[in-house]
Amino acid sequence: MYINGKAINGFLDESKPCPNCGHAEVYYDLYDSYFCPACNQWLESKCSDPCCSYCKQRPERPLFN
């Protein structure tokens, strides 16, 4: 899928609204996490494993420039 011209390997989950704005959440496969494209916020915290390949490379914002 594409969001603002950026390719995202994931899917739109219309059954899960963002708790902040109500927009459908997006699952981002690369980081194994959900985010809100309208708020540009991760909706799940990073895990506590310092070696986690998903969390250690995750940017502060999902739709960084």
C-alpha positions as CSV (number, residue, x, y, z in Angstrom):
1,M,0.0,0.0,0.0
2,Y,1.0,3.6,-0.4
3,I,0.6,6.5,2.1
4,N,1.6,10.0,0.9
5,G,3.7,8.4,-1.9
6,K,5.6,6.1,0.5
7,A,5.4,2.3,0.0
8,I,4.3,0.5,3.1
9,N,4.4,-3.3,3.4
10,G,1.3,-3.8,5.5
11,F,-2.4,-3.4,5.5
12,L,-5.2,-1.1,6.5
13,D,-7.2,-2.6,9.4
14,E,-10.6,-0.8,9.3
15,S,-11.8,-2.8,12.4
16,K,-9.2,-1.0,14.6
17,P,-9.8,2.7,14.9
18,C,-7.0,5.0,16.2
19,P,-7.8,5.9,19.9
20,N,-6.8,9.5,19.2
21,C,-8.6,10.4,16.0
22,G,-10.7,7.4,14.9
23,H,-8.8,6.8,11.6
24,A,-8.3,3.2,10.7
25,E,-5.0,1.8,11.9
26,V,-2.3,0.5,9.5
27,Y,-0.2,-2.6,10.3
28,Y,3.4,-2.0,9.2
29,D,5.0,-5.4,8.5
30,L,8.6,-4.1,8.6
31,Y,8.3,-3.0,12.2
32,D,5.6,-5.5,13.3
33,S,3.5,-2.7,14.7
34,Y,0.3,-0.7,14.1
35,F,0.3,3.0,13.5
36,C,-2.1,5.8,12.6
37,P,-1.3,7.5,9.3
38,A,-3.5,10.5,10.1
39,C,-1.7,11.2,13.5
40,N,1.7,9.8,12.2
41,Q,2.0,8.0,15.6
42,W,2.9,4.4,16.6
43,L,0.0,2.9,18.5
44,E,2.1,0.2,20.2
45,S,5.2,0.7,22.3
46,K,8.5,-0.8,21.5
47,C,9.2,-4.1,23.2
48,S,11.7,-4.5,26.1
49,D,14.1,-6.8,24.1
50,P,17.2,-4.8,23.1
51,C,18.0,-7.3,20.4
52,C,14.5,-7.2,18.8
53,S,15.1,-6.7,15.1
54,Y,11.8,-4.9,14.7
55,C,12.0,-2.4,17.5
56,K,15.7,-1.5,17.3
57,Q,15.3,-0.1,13.8
58,R,11.9,1.5,14.2
59,P,11.9,5.3,13.6
60,E,10.3,7.7,16.0
61,R,7.5,8.4,13.5
62,P,6.1,5.8,11.1
63,L,6.0,8.2,8.1
64,F,9.4,9.9,8.5
65,N,10.7,11.9,5.6
